[in-house]
């Protein structure tokens, strides 16, 4: 078979064909450039992501101070969804000058569960907060974040001069149940020597919740059954 090739002699046609060829080559160069630089673009995106996340976290924390109750609740839920990247900012929020911010920071950390373990030292300090609501939410957070890991922080607060701080620490140990086994000696001491009946009452409850692992507390619990305070006697029994 003889193939006949037609020669293009029209100048306009030649110009059109050359322009198409040039456009195709230019497009290939663009594609090549994108493929070569895409790792750089990816790295840039990764570098930008943390600052973007920090911005979102800070916006939500601002709602603790400036928002309505509904907006504060939504901010808590959003921070819980963000998760670990929000923890460091929430720890800082526990030191905020406004109690409302500290309260909601503790609530958010509480709902994050064990992921918020790095916040335990800050929550331990929050158990001694001057605001009662902050202390209560910090105690709840302790109970939900970890188990054995939080016991040492709670034991420190059992020696605090403020009875409310001691109560919140004992109450958190009560909610931990058997995981508070290492706290038994300190709880026995609290049951024997604390000046406040309501703290001793909670200590008796905590020892009862630990169960057989708190067998060393039996002599103290028996003596507590002779307490003047009816509630302490009841819980010791």
Buried (B, 14 or more C-beta within 10 A) or exposed (E): EEEEEEEEEEEEEEEEEEEEEEEEEEEEEEEEEEEEEEEEEEEEEEEEEEEEBBEBBEEBBBBBBEBEEEBBBBBBEBBBEBEEBBBEBBBBBBEBEEBBBBBBBBBBBBBBEEBBBBBBEBBBBBBBBEBEBBBBBBBBBBBBBBBEEBBEBBBBBBEBEBEBBBBBBBBBBBBBBEBBBBBBEBBBBBBEEBEBBBBBBBBBBBBBBBEEBBEEBEEBBEEBEEBEBEBBBBBBE
